[in-house]
Amino acid sequence: MTMELNLTDELVLIALEDENGRFITDTAHLHYGIAGSILLELALQSRIELKDDYVVLKSRDKTQIPSLDRALELITNSKKPRSIEYWIGQIGLGAESIKDETIENLRKENIIRKEAGKILWIIPTTNFPTENPIPENKVRQKLKDIVLNDSPAELKDLMLLSLIEECELTREVFKPKEEYKRAKKRIKNLTKDIEVAKGVDAAIQAIHLAVTTAIMAAVITSTTVTTTNN
């Protein structure tokens, strides 16, 4: 039985190039995207909500997903309510271990495999090519149907579309030039709809908007610091 993929699983799979098993996007985008996926998943599972732009606990119940439960514990143990931007930064600091944990879970499920390699025949590296493409292909096809064929979308799908856009992975899912141009415009409209849609929890709407804004700000800051240091 194939594991049920959460937002972080889906984001990491899309960020991995299928054949060579290397990450397509840069570390800053991926790490803050992972942080965003954790917070959005907690919101979707009714563990957190936003009040006056601050993240507050809605439920302390464990999710049984270690990365989510660790983030939940951080929020639980905070001495005071913190902003979404604060938690993007804090969770982003631990995103490398979340990524490694996600990769290991996907490997155990035989969705990806681990391969040793070398850069320029000298520097050792570890890659994670696709072993079983079916789970990722299902996610990709669903996103394509939503964006290009106006198929119905679940809230989780819209969150993922938002994350891949913020992580600069849209071209990876929609590779033909015409598909990509249509997708960019459509994703923008779809993710904007989250913010005004009826029947969608107001806290999830607010967290979605705050996460996308925080990822953009964090990546810009990270890029500026790197450029300045160079």
C-alpha positions in Angstrom: 0.0 0.0 0.0 1.5 3.3 -1.1 1.9 6.0 1.6 -0.5 9.0 1.6 1.6 12.0 0.6 1.4 15.2 2.6 2.2 18.7 1.3 5.9 18.3 2.2 6.2 14.9 0.5 4.6 16.3 -2.7 6.8 19.4 -2.7 10.0 17.5 -2.3 9.1 15.0 -5.0 8.4 17.8 -7.5 11.6 19.5 -6.5 13.7 16.4 -7.3 14.6 15.8 -10.9 13.3 12.4 -11.8 16.3 10.9 -13.6 19.4 12.3 -11.9 17.8 12.7 -8.5 19.1 16.2 -7.8 17.1 19.2 -6.5 16.0 21.6 -9.2 15.4 24.6 -7.1 18.0 26.4 -4.8 18.3 25.7 -1.1 16.7 29.0 0.0 13.5 28.5 -2.0 13.3 24.8 -1.0 13.9 25.3 2.7 11.4 28.2 3.1 9.0 26.3 0.9 9.3 23.3 3.2 8.6 25.6 6.2 5.6 26.9 4.4 4.3 23.4 3.6 4.6 22.4 7.3 2.6 25.4 8.5 0.0 25.0 5.8 -0.4 21.2 6.6 -0.9 22.1 10.2 -3.6 24.5 9.3 -5.2 22.0 7.0 -5.2 19.5 9.8 -6.8 22.0 12.1 -3.8 22.2 14.5 -3.1 26.0 14.2 -4.9 29.1 13.2 -4.2 32.8 12.8 -5.5 35.5 15.1 -4.5 39.1 14.5 -1.6 37.9 12.3 -0.2 35.6 15.0 -0.1 31.8 14.9 -2.1 30.2 17.8 -2.8 26.6 18.7 -6.1 25.2 17.7 -5.3 21.6 18.8 -2.4 19.9 20.6 -3.3 16.5 19.2 -0.4 14.8 17.5 -0.5 14.3 13.7 1.6 11.2 13.8 4.0 12.8 11.3 7.3 13.6 13.1 8.1 16.8 11.2 4.6 18.2 11.8 4.6 17.2 15.4 8.0 18.8 16.1 6.7 22.1 14.6 3.6 21.7 16.7 5.7 21.3 19.8 7.7 24.4 19.0 4.5 26.4 18.7 3.1 24.9 21.8 6.2 25.7 23.9 6.5 29.3 22.7 6.3 31.7 25.6 4.1 34.1 23.5 2.2 34.1 20.2 4.5 34.6 17.2 3.9 35.8 13.7 3.8 33.5 10.6 7.0 35.1 9.4 8.7 34.2 12.6 7.7 30.5 12.3 8.7 30.4 8.6 12.2 31.5 9.7 12.3 29.1 12.7 11.1 26.1 10.8 13.2 27.1 7.8 16.3 26.8 10.0 15.5 23.1 10.5 14.3 22.5 6.9 17.4 20.5 6.0 16.6 17.8 8.5 12.9 17.8 7.5 14.0 17.4 3.9 16.3 14.5 4.8 13.5 12.8 6.8 11.1 13.2 4.0 13.6 11.7 1.5 14.2 8.8 3.8 10.4 8.1 4.1 10.0 8.3 0.3 12.9 5.9 -0.1 11.5 3.4 2.4 8.3 3.4 0.4 10.4 2.7 -2.8 9.1 5.9 -4.4 12.7 7.1 -4.8 16.1 5.4 -4.5 19.4 6.4 -3.1 22.4 6.6 -5.4 26.0 7.6 -4.8 27.7 9.8 -7.4 30.4 12.4 -7.9 30.5 16.0 -9.2 33.3 16.5 -11.8 34.3 12.9 -11.0 35.8 14.1 -7.7 33.3 15.4 -5.2 31.1 12.7 -3.6 27.4 13.4 -3.8 24.1 11.5 -3.0 21.2 11.6 -5.5 17.6 10.4 -5.2 16.2 9.3 -8.7 12.7 8.2 -9.0 12.1 4.5 -8.4 8.3 4.4 -8.6 6.9 7.3 -10.7 3.2 6.6 -10.1 2.7 8.6 -6.9 4.4 11.7 -8.2 2.8 11.3 -11.7 -0.6 11.3 -10.0 0.1 14.5 -8.2 1.5 16.2 -11.4 -1.5 15.0 -13.5 -4.0 16.3 -10.9 -2.3 19.7 -10.9 -2.3 19.8 -14.7 -6.0 18.9 -14.8 -6.8 21.7 -12.3 -4.7 24.3 -14.1 -5.2 23.4 -17.7 -8.5 21.7 -17.8 -10.4 23.5 -15.0 -10.9 20.3 -13.0 -12.2 20.7 -9.4 -9.5 21.4 -6.9 -9.2 20.5 -3.2 -7.7 23.0 -0.9 -4.5 21.0 -0.5 -4.0 21.1 -4.3 -4.3 24.9 -4.3 -1.8 25.1 -1.5 0.7 22.9 -3.4 0.3 25.1 -6.5 1.0 28.1 -4.4 4.2 26.5 -3.0 5.6 25.3 -6.3 5.0 28.8 -7.7 6.9 30.4 -4.7 9.7 27.8 -5.0 10.1 28.5 -8.7 9.0 25.0 -9.7 6.1 25.8 -12.0 8.2 25.2 -15.1 9.1 21.8 -13.8 5.5 20.7 -13.7 4.4 22.6 -16.9 7.4 22.1 -19.2 6.1 23.0 -22.7 6.3 26.7 -23.2 2.7 27.3 -24.0 1.6 25.2 -20.9 3.9 27.2 -18.7 2.6 30.6 -19.9 -1.0 29.4 -19.3 -0.1 27.9 -16.0 1.5 31.0 -14.6 -1.6 33.1 -15.2 -4.0 30.4 -14.1 -2.1 29.6 -10.9 -2.1 33.3 -9.9 -5.8 33.4 -10.3 -6.4 30.1 -8.5 -4.3 31.0 -5.5 -5.9 34.4 -5.3 -9.3 32.6 -5.1 -8.2 31.0 -1.9 -8.1 34.4 -0.2 -11.7 35.2 -1.1 -13.4 31.8 -1.5 -16.6 31.1 0.4 -16.6 28.0 2.6 -12.9 28.1 3.2 -11.8 28.6 6.8 -10.7 32.2 7.2 -7.6 31.1 9.2 -6.4 28.9 6.3 -7.0 31.7 3.9 -4.9 34.0 6.1 -2.1 31.5 6.7 -1.9 30.8 2.9 -1.5 34.5 2.2 1.0 35.0 5.1 3.0 31.9 4.1 3.4 33.0 0.5 4.4 36.5 1.5 6.8 35.3 4.2 8.5 32.9 1.7 9.0 35.7 -0.7 10.5 38.0 1.9 12.7 35.3 3.4 14.1 34.3 0.0 14.8 37.9 -0.9 16.6 38.5 2.4 18.6 35.3 2.0 19.6 36.2 -1.6 20.5 39.7 -0.5 22.7 38.5 2.4 24.5 36.0 0.1 25.1 38.7 -2.6 26.4 41.1 0.0 28.8 38.5 1.5 30.1 37.7 -1.9 
